[in-house]
Amino acid sequence: MENIILTQFTIGEEFALHEFELEYKETKTDNNGVDYDYYRYIGDLNSIEIKHIVLAYNCDVLRGVFCFS
């Protein structure tokens, strides 16, 4: 596994910061009954090693970042 530092995303930031660079994928509910909306980031990627990024939001607040290479 490779460590990648993404400076354009911060856990806790608002959905509106990247609203026009996101493509909705799906909503999932975790074991505690919390809904997360998953979006694929379609904006400019700073790293060529990353194929795509998925962001997880709860109540329009960023809760997770997933990178796929």
PDB file with one MODEL, atoms N, CA, C and O in Angstrom:
MODEL        1
ATOM      1  N   MET A   1       0.833  -1.170   0.000  1.00  0.00           N
ATOM      2  CA  MET A   1       0.000   0.000   0.000  1.00  0.00           C
ATOM      3  C   MET A   1       0.886   1.245   0.000  1.00  0.00           C
ATOM      4  O   MET A   1       1.898   1.307   0.699  1.00  0.00           O
ATOM      5  N   GLU A   2       0.490   2.214  -0.784  1.00  0.00           N
ATOM      6  CA  GLU A   2       1.252   3.448  -0.922  1.00  0.00           C
ATOM      7  C   GLU A   2       0.565   4.573  -0.142  1.00  0.00           C
ATOM      8  O   GLU A   2      -0.661   4.683  -0.157  1.00  0.00           O
ATOM      9  N   ASN A   3       1.352   5.399   0.533  1.00  0.00           N
ATOM     10  CA  ASN A   3       0.815   6.557   1.234  1.00  0.00           C
ATOM     11  C   ASN A   3       0.694   7.721   0.267  1.00  0.00           C
ATOM     12  O   ASN A   3       1.650   8.072  -0.425  1.00  0.00           O
ATOM     13  N   ILE A   4      -0.500   8.319   0.226  1.00  0.00           N
ATOM     14  CA  ILE A   4      -0.759   9.455  -0.657  1.00  0.00           C
ATOM     15  C   ILE A   4      -1.293  10.589   0.200  1.00  0.00           C
ATOM     16  O   ILE A   4      -2.212  10.385   0.995  1.00  0.00           O
ATOM     17  N   ILE A   5      -0.737  11.766   0.052  1.00  0.00           N
ATOM     18  CA  ILE A   5      -1.204  12.930   0.794  1.00  0.00           C
ATOM     19  C   ILE A   5      -2.038  13.799  -0.143  1.00  0.00           C
ATOM     20  O   ILE A   5      -1.547  14.290  -1.159  1.00  0.00           O
ATOM     21  N   LEU A   6      -3.300  13.978   0.215  1.00  0.00           N
ATOM     22  CA  LEU A   6      -4.203  14.822  -0.555  1.00  0.00           C
ATOM     23  C   LEU A   6      -4.438  16.106   0.227  1.00  0.00           C
ATOM     24  O   LEU A   6      -5.008  16.078   1.318  1.00  0.00           O
ATOM     25  N   THR A   7      -4.007  17.215  -0.321  1.00  0.00           N
ATOM     26  CA  THR A   7      -4.142  18.478   0.393  1.00  0.00           C
ATOM     27  C   THR A   7      -5.429  19.216   0.040  1.00  0.00           C
ATOM     28  O   THR A   7      -5.774  20.195   0.701  1.00  0.00           O
ATOM     29  N   GLN A   8      -6.147  18.764  -0.994  1.00  0.00           N
ATOM     30  CA  GLN A   8      -7.344  19.493  -1.396  1.00  0.00           C
ATOM     31  C   GLN A   8      -8.599  19.087  -0.617  1.00  0.00           C
ATOM     32  O   GLN A   8      -9.649  19.704  -0.796  1.00  0.00           O
ATOM     33  N   PHE A   9      -8.515  18.069   0.240  1.00  0.00           N
ATOM     34  CA  PHE A   9      -9.670  17.624   1.022  1.00  0.00           C
ATOM     35  C   PHE A   9      -9.337  17.630   2.513  1.00  0.00           C
ATOM     36  O   PHE A   9      -8.230  17.272   2.915  1.00  0.00           O
ATOM     37  N   THR A  10     -10.312  18.044   3.327  1.00  0.00           N
ATOM     38  CA  THR A  10     -10.151  18.058   4.777  1.00  0.00           C
ATOM     39  C   THR A  10     -11.409  17.465   5.402  1.00  0.00           C
ATOM     40  O   THR A  10     -12.517  17.918   5.116  1.00  0.00           O
ATOM     41  N   ILE A  11     -11.245  16.461   6.247  1.00  0.00           N
ATOM     42  CA  ILE A  11     -12.385  15.872   6.932  1.00  0.00           C
ATOM     43  C   ILE A  11     -13.095  16.979   7.714  1.00  0.00           C
ATOM     44  O   ILE A  11     -12.457  17.753   8.428  1.00  0.00           O
ATOM     45  N   GLY A  12     -14.410  17.045   7.574  1.00  0.00           N
ATOM     46  CA  GLY A  12     -15.197  18.057   8.263  1.00  0.00           C
ATOM     47  C   GLY A  12     -15.569  19.251   7.401  1.00  0.00           C
ATOM     48  O   GLY A  12     -16.362  20.092   7.824  1.00  0.00           O
ATOM     49  N   GLU A  13     -14.997  19.342   6.172  1.00  0.00           N
ATOM     50  CA  GLU A  13     -15.327  20.482   5.325  1.00  0.00           C
ATOM     51  C   GLU A  13     -16.705  20.301   4.688  1.00  0.00           C
ATOM     52  O   GLU A  13     -17.227  19.189   4.619  1.00  0.00           O
ATOM     53  N   GLU A  14     -17.275  21.395   4.231  1.00  0.00           N
ATOM     54  CA  GLU A  14     -18.622  21.415   3.675  1.00  0.00           C
ATOM     55  C   GLU A  14     -18.659  20.880   2.240  1.00  0.00           C
ATOM     56  O   GLU A  14     -17.702  21.025   1.479  1.00  0.00           O
ATOM     57  N   PHE A  15     -19.784  20.262   1.895  1.00  0.00           N
ATOM     58  CA  PHE A  15     -20.045  19.737   0.559  1.00  0.00           C
ATOM     59  C   PHE A  15     -19.903  20.825  -0.506  1.00  0.00           C
ATOM     60  O   PHE A  15     -19.419  20.553  -1.605  1.00  0.00           O
ATOM     61  N   ALA A  16     -20.311  22.030  -0.195  1.00  0.00           N
ATOM     62  CA  ALA A  16     -20.324  23.132  -1.165  1.00  0.00           C
ATOM     63  C   ALA A  16     -18.938  23.456  -1.727  1.00  0.00           C
ATOM     64  O   ALA A  16     -18.847  24.015  -2.819  1.00  0.00           O
ATOM     65  N   LEU A  17     -17.867  23.126  -1.021  1.00  0.00           N
ATOM     66  CA  LEU A  17     -16.522  23.429  -1.510  1.00  0.00           C
ATOM     67  C   LEU A  17     -16.180  22.677  -2.796  1.00  0.00           C
ATOM     68  O   LEU A  17     -15.386  23.164  -3.601  1.00  0.00           O
ATOM     69  N   HIS A  18     -16.766  21.503  -2.995  1.00  0.00           N
ATOM     70  CA  HIS A  18     -16.468  20.683  -4.183  1.00  0.00           C
ATOM     71  C   HIS A  18     -17.728  20.298  -4.950  1.00  0.00           C
ATOM     72  O   HIS A  18     -17.696  19.397  -5.788  1.00  0.00           O
ATOM     73  N   GLU A  19     -18.826  20.972  -4.668  1.00  0.00           N
ATOM     74  CA  GLU A  19     -20.134  20.586  -5.202  1.00  0.00           C
ATOM     75  C   GLU A  19     -20.147  20.362  -6.712  1.00  0.00           C
ATOM     76  O   GLU A  19     -20.760  19.404  -7.184  1.00  0.00           O
ATOM     77  N   PHE A  20     -19.489  21.220  -7.470  1.00  0.00           N
ATOM     78  CA  PHE A  20     -19.544  21.122  -8.930  1.00  0.00           C
ATOM     79  C   PHE A  20     -18.480  20.193  -9.501  1.00  0.00           C
ATOM     80  O   PHE A  20     -18.386  20.040 -10.719  1.00  0.00           O
ATOM     81  N   GLU A  21     -17.680  19.574  -8.643  1.00  0.00           N
ATOM     82  CA  GLU A  21     -16.656  18.618  -9.079  1.00  0.00           C
ATOM     83  C   GLU A  21     -16.990  17.197  -8.619  1.00  0.00           C
ATOM     84  O   GLU A  21     -16.120  16.326  -8.595  1.00  0.00           O
ATOM     85  N   LEU A  22     -18.257  16.969  -8.253  1.00  0.00           N
ATOM     86  CA  LEU A  22     -18.655  15.669  -7.725  1.00  0.00           C
ATOM     87  C   LEU A  22     -19.749  15.031  -8.568  1.00  0.00           C
ATOM     88  O   LEU A  22     -20.621  15.709  -9.111  1.00  0.00           O
ATOM     89  N   GLU A  23     -19.678  13.712  -8.662  1.00  0.00           N
ATOM     90  CA  GLU A  23     -20.697  12.930  -9.359  1.00  0.00           C
ATOM     91  C   GLU A  23     -21.284  11.935  -8.355  1.00  0.00           C
ATOM     92  O   GLU A  23     -20.562  11.096  -7.815  1.00  0.00           O
ATOM     93  N   TYR A  24     -22.593  12.030  -8.107  1.00  0.00           N
ATOM     94  CA  TYR A  24     -23.241  11.167  -7.117  1.00  0.00           C
ATOM     95  C   TYR A  24     -23.145   9.697  -7.540  1.00  0.00           C
ATOM     96  O   TYR A  24     -23.386   9.360  -8.699  1.00  0.00           O
ATOM     97  N   LYS A  25     -22.789   8.827  -6.586  1.00  0.00           N
ATOM     98  CA  LYS A  25     -22.708   7.390  -6.852  1.00  0.00           C
ATOM     99  C   LYS A  25     -23.834   6.633  -6.145  1.00  0.00           C
ATOM    100  O   LYS A  25     -24.633   5.966  -6.802  1.00  0.00           O
ATOM    101  N   GLU A  26     -23.909   6.728  -4.804  1.00  0.00           N
ATOM    102  CA  GLU A  26     -24.911   5.981  -4.049  1.00  0.00           C
ATOM    103  C   GLU A  26     -24.955   6.451  -2.605  1.00  0.00           C
ATOM    104  O   GLU A  26     -24.081   7.188  -2.150  1.00  0.00           O
ATOM    105  N   THR A  27     -25.989   6.013  -1.891  1.00  0.00           N
ATOM    106  CA  THR A  27     -26.108   6.262  -0.461  1.00  0.00           C
ATOM    107  C   THR A  27     -26.102   4.908   0.237  1.00  0.00           C
ATOM    108  O   THR A  27     -26.813   3.988  -0.168  1.00  0.00           O
ATOM    109  N   LYS A  28     -25.298   4.794   1.282  1.00  0.00           N
ATOM    110  CA  LYS A  28     -25.221   3.560   2.061  1.00  0.00           C
ATOM    111  C   LYS A  28     -25.451   3.889   3.526  1.00  0.00           C
ATOM    112  O   LYS A  28     -25.133   4.984   3.991  1.00  0.00           O
ATOM    113  N   THR A  29     -26.013   2.920   4.249  1.00  0.00           N
ATOM    114  CA  THR A  29     -26.240   3.055   5.688  1.00  0.00           C
ATOM    115  C   THR A  29     -25.265   2.145   6.412  1.00  0.00           C
ATOM    116  O   THR A  29     -25.146   0.966   6.076  1.00  0.00           O
ATOM    117  N   ASP A  30     -24.556   2.693   7.419  1.00  0.00           N
ATOM    118  CA  ASP A  30     -23.609   1.867   8.169  1.00  0.00           C
ATOM    119  C   ASP A  30     -24.340   1.074   9.258  1.00  0.00           C
ATOM    120  O   ASP A  30     -25.560   1.165   9.389  1.00  0.00           O
ATOM    121  N   ASN A  31     -23.583   0.300  10.032  1.00  0.00           N
ATOM    122  CA  ASN A  31     -24.166  -0.562  11.067  1.00  0.00           C
ATOM    123  C   ASN A  31     -24.878   0.211  12.172  1.00  0.00           C
ATOM    124  O   ASN A  31     -25.707  -0.350  12.889  1.00  0.00           O
ATOM    125  N   ASN A  32     -24.559   1.495  12.312  1.00  0.00           N
ATOM    126  CA  ASN A  32     -25.185   2.325  13.345  1.00  0.00           C
ATOM    127  C   ASN A  32     -26.397   3.093  12.824  1.00  0.00           C
ATOM    128  O   ASN A  32     -26.986   3.894  13.551  1.00  0.00           O
ATOM    129  N   GLY A  33     -26.766   2.852  11.579  1.00  0.00           N
ATOM    130  CA  GLY A  33     -27.919   3.527  10.998  1.00  0.00           C
ATOM    131  C   GLY A  33     -27.635   4.902  10.443  1.00  0.00           C
ATOM    132  O   GLY A  33     -28.568   5.663  10.189  1.00  0.00           O
ATOM    133  N   VAL A  34     -26.369   5.246  10.247  1.00  0.00           N
ATOM    134  CA  VAL A  34     -25.982   6.553   9.714  1.00  0.00           C
ATOM    135  C   VAL A  34     -25.847   6.447   8.191  1.00  0.00           C
ATOM    136  O   VAL A  34     -25.150   5.569   7.682  1.00  0.00           O
ATOM    137  N   ASP A  35     -26.521   7.349   7.474  1.00  0.00           N
ATOM    138  CA  ASP A  35     -26.456   7.367   6.011  1.00  0.00           C
ATOM    139  C   ASP A  35     -25.253   8.169   5.534  1.00  0.00           C
ATOM    140  O   ASP A  35     -24.971   9.254   6.042  1.00  0.00           O
ATOM    141  N   TYR A  36     -24.553   7.618   4.551  1.00  0.00           N
ATOM    142  CA  TYR A  36     -23.428   8.297   3.912  1.00  0.00           C
ATOM    143  C   TYR A  36     -23.693   8.377   2.419  1.00  0.00           C
ATOM    144  O   TYR A  36     -24.042   7.378   1.789  1.00  0.00           O
ATOM    145  N   ASP A  37     -23.529   9.565   1.856  1.00  0.00           N
ATOM    146  CA  ASP A  37     -23.654   9.763   0.419  1.00  0.00           C
ATOM    147  C   ASP A  37     -22.262   9.700  -0.185  1.00  0.00           C
ATOM    148  O   ASP A  37     -21.355  10.409   0.252  1.00  0.00           O
ATOM    149  N   TYR A  38     -22.095   8.853  -1.190  1.00  0.00           N
ATOM    150  CA  TYR A  38     -20.798   8.668  -1.842  1.00  0.00           C
ATOM    151  C   TYR A  38     -20.793   9.374  -3.186  1.00  0.00           C
ATOM    152  O   TYR A  38     -21.714   9.233  -3.990  1.00  0.00           O
ATOM    153  N   TYR A  39     -19.719  10.145  -3.411  1.00  0.00           N
ATOM    154  CA  TYR A  39     -19.545  10.901  -4.644  1.00  0.00           C
ATOM    155  C   TYR A  39     -18.178  10.608  -5.224  1.00  0.00           C
ATOM    156  O   TYR A  39     -17.194  10.486  -4.495  1.00  0.00           O
ATOM    157  N   ARG A  40     -18.123  10.496  -6.549  1.00  0.00           N
ATOM    158  CA  ARG A  40     -16.846  10.365  -7.248  1.00  0.00           C
ATOM    159  C   ARG A  40     -16.355  11.773  -7.569  1.00  0.00           C
ATOM    160  O   ARG A  40     -17.101  12.593  -8.105  1.00  0.00           O
ATOM    161  N   TYR A  41     -15.099  12.045  -7.239  1.00  0.00           N
ATOM    162  CA  TYR A  41     -14.495  13.343  -7.526  1.00  0.00           C
ATOM    163  C   TYR A  41     -14.098  13.381  -8.992  1.00  0.00           C
ATOM    164  O   TYR A  41     -13.288  12.566  -9.434  1.00  0.00           O
ATOM    165  N   ILE A  42     -14.662  14.322  -9.756  1.00  0.00           N
ATOM    166  CA  ILE A  42     -14.368  14.418 -11.189  1.00  0.00           C
ATOM    167  C   ILE A  42     -13.533  15.654 -11.516  1.00  0.00           C
ATOM    168  O   ILE A  42     -13.331  15.975 -12.687  1.00  0.00           O
ATOM    169  N   GLY A  43     -13.050  16.347 -10.487  1.00  0.00           N
ATOM    170  CA  GLY A  43     -12.190  17.516 -10.682  1.00  0.00           C
ATOM    171  C   GLY A  43     -10.783  17.089 -11.052  1.00  0.00           C
ATOM    172  O   GLY A  43     -10.517  15.905 -11.259  1.00  0.00           O
ATOM    173  N   ASP A  44      -9.896  18.043 -11.131  1.00  0.00           N
ATOM    174  CA  ASP A  44      -8.502  17.801 -11.495  1.00  0.00           C
ATOM    175  C   ASP A  44      -7.764  17.082 -10.364  1.00  0.00           C
ATOM    176  O   ASP A  44      -7.767  17.548  -9.224  1.00  0.00           O
ATOM    177  N   LEU A  45      -7.138  15.958 -10.676  1.00  0.00           N
ATOM    178  CA  LEU A  45      -6.357  15.207  -9.692  1.00  0.00           C
ATOM    179  C   LEU A  45      -4.900  15.636  -9.769  1.00  0.00           C
ATOM    180  O   LEU A  45      -4.310  15.648 -10.849  1.00  0.00           O
ATOM    181  N   ASN A  46      -4.325  15.984  -8.639  1.00  0.00           N
ATOM    182  CA  ASN A  46      -2.937  16.450  -8.592  1.00  0.00           C
ATOM    183  C   ASN A  46      -1.935  15.316  -8.772  1.00  0.00           C
ATOM    184  O   ASN A  46      -0.784  15.560  -9.137  1.00  0.00           O
ATOM    185  N   SER A  47      -2.354  14.096  -8.523  1.00  0.00           N
ATOM    186  CA  SER A  47      -1.441  12.959  -8.561  1.00  0.00           C
ATOM    187  C   SER A  47      -1.809  12.033  -9.711  1.00  0.00           C
ATOM    188  O   SER A  47      -2.973  11.659  -9.857  1.00  0.00           O
ATOM    189  N   ILE A  48      -0.832  11.662 -10.525  1.00  0.00           N
ATOM    190  CA  ILE A  48      -1.116  10.761 -11.639  1.00  0.00           C
ATOM    191  C   ILE A  48      -1.229   9.309 -11.194  1.00  0.00           C
ATOM    192  O   ILE A  48      -1.684   8.469 -11.970  1.00  0.00           O
ATOM    193  N   GLU A  49      -0.821   8.988  -9.951  1.00  0.00           N
ATOM    194  CA  GLU A  49      -0.923   7.623  -9.454  1.00  0.00           C
ATOM    195  C   GLU A  49      -2.365   7.264  -9.089  1.00  0.00           C
ATOM    196  O   GLU A  49      -2.698   6.084  -8.987  1.00  0.00           O
ATOM    197  N   ILE A  50      -3.212   8.258  -8.895  1.00  0.00           N
ATOM    198  CA  ILE A  50      -4.583   8.019  -8.455  1.00  0.00           C
ATOM    199  C   ILE A  50      -5.509   7.982  -9.660  1.00  0.00           C
ATOM    200  O   ILE A  50      -5.545   8.920 -10.457  1.00  0.00           O
ATOM    201  N   LYS A  51      -6.263   6.882  -9.789  1.00  0.00           N
ATOM    202  CA  LYS A  51      -7.221   6.755 -10.889  1.00  0.00           C
ATOM    203  C   LYS A  51      -8.496   7.515 -10.588  1.00  0.00           C
ATOM    204  O   LYS A  51      -8.981   8.275 -11.427  1.00  0.00           O
ATOM    205  N   HIS A  52      -9.051   7.316  -9.383  1.00  0.00           N
ATOM    206  CA  HIS A  52     -10.208   8.105  -8.976  1.00  0.00           C
ATOM    207  C   HIS A  52     -10.328   8.158  -7.458  1.00  0.00           C
ATOM    208  O   HIS A  52      -9.759   7.346  -6.728  1.00  0.00           O
ATOM    209  N   ILE A  53     -11.098   9.156  -7.016  1.00  0.00           N
ATOM    210  CA  ILE A  53     -11.295   9.420  -5.593  1.00  0.00           C
ATOM    211  C   ILE A  53     -12.787   9.385  -5.309  1.00  0.00           C
ATOM    212  O   ILE A  53     -13.586   9.935  -6.068  1.00  0.00           O
ATOM    213  N   VAL A  54     -13.162   8.732  -4.205  1.00  0.00           N
ATOM    214  CA  VAL A  54     -14.556   8.715  -3.753  1.00  0.00           C
ATOM    215  C   VAL A  54     -14.607   9.408  -2.404  1.00  0.00           C
ATOM    216  O   VAL A  54     -13.823   9.106  -1.505  1.00  0.00           O
ATOM    217  N   LEU A  55     -15.547  10.350  -2.274  1.00  0.00           N
ATOM    218  CA  LEU A  55     -15.725  11.098  -1.038  1.00  0.00           C
ATOM    219  C   LEU A  55     -17.026  10.665  -0.374  1.00  0.00           C
ATOM    220  O   LEU A  55     -18.044  10.499  -1.047  1.00  0.00           O
ATOM    221  N   ALA A  56     -16.998  10.483   0.933  1.00  0.00           N
ATOM    222  CA  ALA A  56     -18.185  10.094   1.695  1.00  0.00           C
ATOM    223  C   ALA A  56     -18.639  11.275   2.541  1.00  0.00           C
ATOM    224  O   ALA A  56     -17.867  11.822   3.329  1.00  0.00           O
ATOM    225  N   TYR A  57     -19.901  11.662   2.370  1.00  0.00           N
ATOM    226  CA  TYR A  57     -20.474  12.791   3.104  1.00  0.00           C
ATOM    227  C   TYR A  57     -21.627  12.318   3.975  1.00  0.00           C
ATOM    228  O   TYR A  57     -22.386  11.429   3.590  1.00  0.00           O
ATOM    229  N   ASN A  58     -21.751  12.920   5.150  1.00  0.00           N
ATOM    230  CA  ASN A  58     -22.892  12.733   6.034  1.00  0.00           C
ATOM    231  C   ASN A  58     -23.389  14.118   6.395  1.00  0.00           C
ATOM    232  O   ASN A  58     -22.643  14.919   6.957  1.00  0.00           O
ATOM    233  N   CYS A  59     -24.650  14.410   6.077  1.00  0.00           N
ATOM    234  CA  CYS A  59     -25.237  15.737   6.337  1.00  0.00           C
ATOM    235  C   CYS A  59     -24.387  16.851   5.721  1.00  0.00           C
ATOM    236  O   CYS A  59     -24.159  17.884   6.352  1.00  0.00           O
ATOM    237  N   ASP A  60     -23.924  16.639   4.496  1.00  0.00           N
ATOM    238  CA  ASP A  60     -23.117  17.608   3.749  1.00  0.00           C
ATOM    239  C   ASP A  60     -21.781  17.947   4.399  1.00  0.00           C
ATOM    240  O   ASP A  60     -21.223  19.014   4.144  1.00  0.00           O
ATOM    241  N   VAL A  61     -21.264  17.055   5.234  1.00  0.00           N
ATOM    242  CA  VAL A  61     -19.959  17.220   5.855  1.00  0.00           C
ATOM    243  C   VAL A  61     -19.088  16.038   5.447  1.00  0.00           C
ATOM    244  O   VAL A  61     -19.514  14.889   5.563  1.00  0.00           O
ATOM    245  N   LEU A  62     -17.874  16.307   4.971  1.00  0.00           N
ATOM    246  CA  LEU A  62     -16.975  15.255   4.523  1.00  0.00           C
ATOM    247  C   LEU A  62     -16.550  14.372   5.677  1.00  0.00           C
ATOM    248  O   LEU A  62     -16.029  14.861   6.679  1.00  0.00           O
ATOM    249  N   ARG A  63     -16.772  13.060   5.539  1.00  0.00           N
ATOM    250  CA  ARG A  63     -16.445  12.100   6.582  1.00  0.00           C
ATOM    251  C   ARG A  63     -15.396  11.081   6.170  1.00  0.00           C
ATOM    252  O   ARG A  63     -14.811  10.424   7.031  1.00  0.00           O
ATOM    253  N   GLY A  64     -15.141  10.933   4.861  1.00  0.00           N
ATOM    254  CA  GLY A  64     -14.139   9.965   4.425  1.00  0.00           C
ATOM    255  C   GLY A  64     -13.685  10.218   3.003  1.00  0.00           C
ATOM    256  O   GLY A  64     -14.438  10.740   2.181  1.00  0.00           O
ATOM    257  N   VAL A  65     -12.431   9.839   2.715  1.00  0.00           N
ATOM    258  CA  VAL A  65     -11.835   9.973   1.396  1.00  0.00           C
ATOM    259  C   VAL A  65     -11.224   8.628   1.027  1.00  0.00           C
ATOM    260  O   VAL A  65     -10.417   8.081   1.778  1.00  0.00           O
ATOM    261  N   PHE A  66     -11.608   8.097  -0.128  1.00  0.00           N
ATOM    262  CA  PHE A  66     -11.099   6.806  -0.592  1.00  0.00           C
ATOM    263  C   PHE A  66     -10.398   7.010  -1.933  1.00  0.00           C
ATOM    264  O   PHE A  66     -10.978   7.579  -2.858  1.00  0.00           O
ATOM    265  N   CYS A  67      -9.153   6.547  -2.039  1.00  0.00           N
ATOM    266  CA  CYS A  67      -8.348   6.689  -3.260  1.00  0.00           C
ATOM    267  C   CYS A  67      -8.167   5.326  -3.902  1.00  0.00           C
ATOM    268  O   CYS A  67      -7.927   4.328  -3.223  1.00  0.00           O
ATOM    269  N   PHE A  68      -8.286   5.301  -5.210  1.00  0.00           N
ATOM    270  CA  PHE A  68      -8.098   4.069  -5.988  1.00  0.00           C
ATOM    271  C   PHE A  68      -7.056   4.308  -7.068  1.00  0.00           C
ATOM    272  O   PHE A  68      -7.132   5.279  -7.822  1.00  0.00           O
ATOM    273  N   SER A  69      -6.086   3.410  -7.130  1.00  0.00           N
ATOM    274  CA  SER A  69      -5.049   3.572  -8.156  1.00  0.00           C
ATOM    275  C   SER A  69      -5.043   2.408  -9.109  1.00  0.00           C
ATOM    276  O   SER A  69      -4.235   2.375 -10.037  1.00  0.00           O
TER     277      SER A  69
ENDMDL
END
